[in-house]
Amino acid sequence: MTKTVFLLPVLRMDEYQTFRCDVAGLADTFEEWCKLLAEEVAEVEKRGQTVVEIEVRHDEFMAYCRTTGQTPDLEILLDFAEIKKAAGE
């Protein structure tokens, strides 16, 4: 039986405020973001899902949004993490 995978976009602390300026819906601080992710990971693991962390850099994400004509938001951030995973990054 294959486990369901939960993709977790990992943002660097030094880029977090820059992400916040461009991506609606992020927590006010990096610490709050990390706390929310930790709670989500605990819930996902409790359900037996596998968590896969995908580092997302601000410049690559914004380039993706410009290229595809999409407005950066949390849903697009998750979509981008999935694209990176599929590409083996």
Sequence and secondary structure as in RCSB ss.txt:
>XXXX:A:sequence
MTKTVFLLPVLRMDEYQTFRCDVAGLADTFEEWCKLLAEEVAEVEKRGQTVVEIEVRHDEFMAYCRTTGQTPDLE
ILLDFAEIKKAAGE
>XXXX:A:secstr
    EEEEEE  GGGHHHHHHHSBT  SSHHHHHHHHHHHHHHHHHTT EEEEEE  HHHHHHHHHHHT   BHH
HHHHHHHHHHHTT 
